[in-house]
Amino acid sequence: MMRNLFLLPLMSLCLLSSLGAQRIENINVMGLQRTKKFIVLDLLSVKKGDEYTEETNEKVKQDLLKSGLFFDIETEFNSIDEDTGELTIFLQEKWTLIPLPFATVSSGNISGGLFLLDSNLLGLRKSLVTGSVVSSDSLIFLLTYVDPNLFGSPYKNVTNFFYGNEEDITRLTFTQAFGRDFFDKTFGITTGLKGTFIEDEKWESYPGGTLNLNWDKTKQQDLSPTGFMAGLSNDLFWDVSNTRPVPSTTLEMSYKGRFSKRNLFNVNTAYRYSDEPDSFRSSIGGSKGSFSLPGSEYYPNNFFTSYGEYAFALYEGDSFYSTLNLYGERGYQDDEDPFWFSGIGGGFQLLLKKIAIPAMAFYSIYNIEEDTWESVFSIGISR
């Protein structure tokens, strides 16, 4: 009897709590200039019919900040009746059509170019990147189109065309891929075709696919994301000409944090193993993940690198902030001529909050083993 008397007030408390909960009857989006409303609704993990809680506003903010399309997000919830309410989202969009100049000086080699990026093509969150880089001994042209929701479906499409001429050797690469993400973008599958032509050689085809695993626990803060992120990518293509498989594995982990609001840090480790042919290699900068290697380096087959970076926020305003950056790196490249590399450096970044690809950066980098300096200036393109 005493047990039942104890349960009665507890049951009453739970009932009163459930009666106070309201469900979202409508979601309104205000302030859009380019982006379509259905794109915003697709980005949200909060849906019509969900229960409105204290965490709802933060979920909405994080979902939309990670898209990179908005710089200011406010929410408001108004009751319709005792059981339902209306969620209104007020947005200010970033500018997404951006010219990206790029320049680097490394070991006497000077290169520069211009890319044009639209990360919200036609207001549909599709991306188009095109541009060219010219150096004293090479010419590169790149065109990439990404559609995250092909014809309104959950499938994504990636089309890439690359042209390069280095030391009078011409390289053409075309890639067409389709894929889909699952489990809140934790797991992804991509399948497609890669074709390559090198001057004086025949066209080579590589049908295949990719399995991706991503774990993203970052959270957008005032100046930059903080938290842990890891990604594992496994590629398997088939070399039609030589009738052999072409496997590769890439693992990358990073943690971004802060000692205080103005003192930020980032530690990163990347590993790659591959048996890819030379025709697969195409890049516009140094080896992926490396600050220290020269800008003329192609993406290596096998490498390991680990680096740490510290950033001090010099200034933060309503429209931009700037940081002073210092870093150190140690890595190993196992290719035709395996070698260890180490680098230290520093630089300056200016980040504009209202632009989708905001960073303007200048870095000066010292390669310890080679006793060489490299200076890089870029807008939007990071190493």
C-alpha positions in Angstrom: 0.0 0.0 0.0 2.8 2.4 0.9 4.5 1.5 -2.4 1.4 2.5 -4.4 1.1 5.8 -2.4 4.7 6.6 -3.4 4.1 5.8 -7.1 1.0 8.0 -7.3 2.7 11.4 -7.0 5.6 10.2 -9.3 3.1 9.2 -12.0 1.3 12.5 -11.6 4.5 14.4 -12.1 5.3 12.5 -15.3 1.8 13.1 -16.6 2.0 16.9 -16.0 5.5 17.0 -17.7 4.1 15.3 -20.8 1.1 17.6 -20.9 3.5 20.6 -21.0 5.4 19.3 -24.0 4.6 20.9 -27.4 5.1 19.5 -30.9 6.3 21.6 -33.9 3.3 22.1 -36.2 5.1 24.4 -38.7 8.7 25.5 -39.5 9.0 28.9 -41.1 12.3 30.2 -42.6 12.9 33.9 -42.9 15.6 36.0 -44.5 16.5 33.8 -47.5 18.0 35.6 -50.5 19.4 32.8 -52.7 18.9 29.5 -50.8 15.6 27.6 -51.4 13.4 26.9 -48.4 13.3 23.2 -49.0 17.2 23.1 -48.9 17.1 24.5 -45.4 14.4 22.0 -44.3 16.5 19.1 -45.7 19.5 20.3 -43.7 17.7 20.2 -40.4 17.6 17.2 -38.1 14.6 18.8 -36.5 11.4 18.0 -38.4 7.8 19.0 -38.4 6.0 16.9 -35.7 9.0 16.6 -33.4 8.7 17.6 -29.8 10.1 21.1 -29.0 12.7 20.9 -26.2 15.5 23.1 -24.8 17.9 21.4 -27.2 15.9 22.2 -30.3 17.4 25.7 -30.9 21.0 24.4 -30.5 20.3 21.5 -32.9 19.0 23.9 -35.6 21.9 26.2 -35.2 24.5 23.5 -35.4 22.8 21.8 -38.5 22.8 25.1 -40.4 26.3 26.3 -39.4 27.8 23.1 -40.6 26.3 23.6 -44.0 28.6 26.7 -44.4 25.8 28.7 -46.0 24.8 31.0 -43.1 26.6 33.2 -40.7 23.8 34.3 -38.4 21.0 32.0 -37.2 18.2 32.9 -34.7 15.2 30.9 -33.7 11.8 31.7 -32.2 9.0 29.3 -31.0 5.4 30.5 -30.6 2.5 28.5 -29.2 -0.4 27.8 -31.4 -2.4 25.9 -28.7 -1.6 23.8 -25.7 -0.2 21.0 -27.7 1.5 22.6 -30.8 3.7 25.5 -31.7 5.4 27.2 -34.6 9.2 27.3 -35.0 10.6 30.3 -37.0 14.2 30.4 -38.1 15.8 33.8 -39.0 18.8 33.5 -41.3 21.5 35.6 -42.9 23.2 34.0 -45.8 26.9 34.0 -46.6 28.2 35.1 -50.0 29.0 31.9 -51.9 30.2 33.0 -55.3 33.9 33.7 -54.7 37.1 34.2 -56.7 40.0 32.4 -55.2 43.5 33.7 -56.1 46.4 31.4 -55.3 50.2 31.9 -55.3 53.2 30.0 -54.0 57.0 30.4 -54.1 59.0 27.3 -53.4 62.7 26.5 -54.1 62.8 29.0 -57.0 59.5 27.8 -58.5 56.8 30.4 -58.7 53.2 29.4 -59.4 49.9 31.3 -59.3 46.3 31.0 -60.5 42.7 31.9 -60.0 39.7 29.7 -59.2 36.0 30.5 -59.1 33.9 28.8 -56.6 30.1 28.8 -56.1 29.1 26.6 -53.1 25.4 27.3 -53.4 24.8 27.2 -57.2 21.3 28.4 -58.0 20.5 28.4 -54.3 20.4 24.6 -54.4 23.6 23.8 -52.3 25.3 22.4 -55.4 29.0 23.3 -55.8 31.0 24.3 -58.9 34.8 24.9 -58.9 36.8 25.9 -61.9 40.1 27.6 -62.5 43.7 27.3 -63.5 47.2 27.3 -62.0 50.3 28.3 -64.0 53.9 27.9 -62.9 57.3 28.2 -64.6 57.1 24.6 -65.9 53.4 23.5 -65.7 49.8 24.4 -66.5 46.8 22.9 -64.6 43.1 23.3 -65.2 40.4 21.9 -62.9 36.6 21.7 -63.2 34.5 20.0 -60.4 30.8 19.8 -60.0 29.1 18.4 -56.8 25.4 17.8 -56.4 24.6 16.4 -52.9 21.0 15.6 -53.8 20.8 14.4 -57.4 17.3 15.3 -58.8 16.0 15.7 -55.2 17.1 12.2 -54.2 19.4 11.2 -51.3 22.1 10.3 -53.8 25.1 12.6 -54.6 26.9 13.2 -57.9 30.5 14.2 -58.3 31.9 15.1 -61.8 35.6 16.1 -62.1 37.8 17.1 -65.1 41.5 17.7 -64.7 44.1 18.8 -67.3 47.7 19.1 -66.6 50.8 19.8 -68.6 54.1 19.5 -66.8 57.5 19.3 -68.5 55.7 18.9 -71.8 53.8 15.8 -70.6 50.0 16.1 -71.0 47.7 14.5 -68.5 43.8 14.3 -68.8 41.7 12.8 -66.0 37.9 12.5 -65.9 35.9 11.2 -62.9 32.2 10.4 -62.6 30.9 9.2 -59.3 27.6 8.6 -57.5 27.1 7.9 -53.9 24.9 8.0 -50.8 25.5 8.6 -47.1 23.8 6.7 -44.3 23.3 6.9 -40.5 23.4 10.7 -40.4 26.4 10.8 -42.8 28.5 8.5 -40.7 28.8 5.8 -43.4 29.0 6.5 -47.2 29.2 4.4 -50.4 30.4 5.8 -53.7 30.8 4.1 -57.1 32.0 5.5 -60.3 34.5 5.5 -63.2 37.9 7.2 -63.5 39.6 7.6 -66.9 43.1 8.9 -67.6 45.0 9.7 -70.7 48.8 10.6 -70.6 50.4 11.9 -73.8 51.7 9.2 -76.1 49.8 6.6 -74.1 46.4 5.1 -74.4 43.2 6.0 -72.5 43.0 3.9 -69.2 39.8 3.2 -67.4 39.3 2.5 -63.7 35.8 1.5 -62.6 35.4 1.1 -58.8 34.0 2.4 -55.6 34.7 3.9 -52.2 33.6 3.1 -48.7 33.8 6.0 -46.2 33.4 6.0 -42.4 33.2 9.5 -40.7 32.9 10.4 -37.1 32.3 14.1 -36.6 31.9 15.3 -33.0 32.9 18.9 -33.7 30.7 21.8 -32.5 30.7 25.2 -34.0 32.0 27.9 -31.6 32.5 31.6 -31.9 35.8 31.5 -33.8 36.1 27.9 -35.1 34.8 24.3 -34.6 36.0 22.4 -31.6 36.0 18.7 -31.0 37.2 15.4 -32.5 36.8 14.3 -36.1 38.0 11.1 -37.9 37.6 9.7 -41.3 38.5 6.4 -43.0 38.3 6.0 -46.8 38.8 2.7 -48.6 39.0 2.8 -52.4 39.0 -0.1 -54.7 39.3 0.5 -58.5 40.0 -2.0 -61.3 42.8 -1.3 -63.8 41.1 -2.4 -67.0 44.3 -2.2 -69.1 46.4 -4.3 -66.8 43.6 -6.4 -65.3 44.6 -5.8 -61.7 42.9 -4.2 -58.6 44.0 -0.8 -57.4 43.4 -0.5 -53.6 44.0 2.5 -51.3 43.3 3.4 -47.8 43.3 6.9 -46.2 42.9 7.6 -42.4 42.8 11.1 -41.0 42.1 12.2 -37.4 42.1 15.7 -35.9 41.1 17.4 -32.7 40.4 21.1 -32.5 40.2 22.8 -29.2 40.9 26.0 -27.2 42.9 26.9 -24.2 40.7 30.0 -23.9 38.5 32.0 -26.3 41.5 33.6 -28.1 43.9 30.6 -27.8 43.1 27.9 -30.3 44.9 24.7 -31.3 44.6 21.8 -33.8 46.4 18.5 -33.9 46.1 16.3 -37.0 47.4 12.9 -38.1 47.0 11.5 -41.6 48.0 8.1 -43.1 47.7 6.8 -46.6 48.5 3.5 -48.3 47.9 3.0 -52.0 49.0 1.0 -55.0 47.8 3.6 -57.5 49.4 4.2 -60.9 51.1 7.5 -61.6 48.1 8.5 -63.8 45.9 8.8 -60.7 48.0 11.6 -59.2 46.7 15.1 -59.7 46.9 18.0 -57.3 47.1 21.8 -57.3 49.3 22.0 -54.2 51.6 20.0 -52.0 51.0 16.5 -50.8 47.6 16.2 -49.0 48.0 16.8 -45.2 51.4 18.3 -45.5 52.4 21.9 -44.9 56.2 21.3 -45.4 56.4 19.6 -48.8 56.9 21.9 -51.9 53.9 23.0 -53.8 55.1 21.2 -56.9 54.8 17.8 -55.2 52.1 15.4 -56.5 49.9 13.4 -54.2 52.1 10.5 -53.0 51.0 6.9 -52.9 52.1 6.2 -49.3 52.7 8.7 -46.6 52.3 9.5 -42.9 52.2 12.9 -41.3 51.4 14.5 -38.0 51.3 18.2 -37.2 50.1 20.6 -34.5 49.0 24.1 -35.0 48.5 27.0 -32.5 46.4 30.0 -33.4 46.1 33.2 -31.4 43.1 35.4 -32.2 44.4 38.9 -32.7 41.1 40.5 -33.4 37.4 39.5 -33.5 34.7 41.8 -34.9 31.2 41.5 -36.2 32.3 40.8 -39.8 35.8 39.2 -39.5 38.5 37.9 -37.2 42.2 37.4 -37.6 44.7 34.9 -36.2 48.4 34.5 -35.8 49.4 30.9 -36.5 52.4 28.7 -35.5 52.9 25.0 -36.4 55.2 22.1 -36.5 55.1 18.9 -38.6 56.8 15.5 -38.9 56.1 13.0 -41.7 57.3 10.2 -43.9 56.7 9.7 -47.6 57.2 6.2 -49.0 57.2 6.6 -52.8 59.9 6.2 -55.4 62.5 7.8 -53.2 61.3 7.4 -49.5 62.2 10.2 -47.1 61.3 11.8 -43.8 60.4 15.4 -43.7 60.0 18.0 -40.9 58.8 21.5 -41.0 58.1 24.5 -38.8 56.4 27.7 -39.8 54.0 30.5 -39.0 51.6 32.7 -40.7 48.6 35.0 -40.6 44.9 34.3 -41.4 42.0 36.7 -42.0 38.6 35.1 -41.8 35.4 36.8 -43.1 32.3 35.6 -41.4 29.9 36.5 -44.2 31.7 34.6 -46.9 31.4 30.8 -47.4 35.2 30.2 -48.0 36.4 32.9 -45.7 40.2 32.4 -45.2 42.8 34.6 -46.6 46.2 33.3 -45.5 49.9 33.9 -45.7 52.3 31.2 -44.5 56.1 30.9 -44.4 57.3 27.4 -44.1 60.8 26.0 -43.4 61.6 22.4 -44.5 64.3 21.3 -42.1 65.7 18.3 -44.0 65.9 20.2 -47.3 66.9 23.5 -45.7 64.4 25.3 -48.0 61.7 27.9 -47.4 58.3 28.0 -49.0 55.9 31.0 -48.9 52.2 30.6 -49.7 49.5 33.2 -50.2 45.9 32.0 -50.8 42.3 32.9 -50.4 40.0 30.0 -49.7 42.4 27.3 -50.8 44.2 25.6 -47.8 47.1 23.2 -47.9 
